[in-house]
């Protein structure tokens, strides 16, 4: 399980609504909305 960096929800990579790469790390998301927010400003969620 991975933590959605936007909302903090636990996400199973096999069923994640989306994923994104940032600085060599893969992030998984519970929804497309969270993925969109992350991709707009990744540094806000990867402090």
Protein Blocks (a to p, Z undefined) as FASTA:
>chain_A
ZZdfknopacdfklgcbdcdeehiacddfbfklmmmmmmommlmmZZ
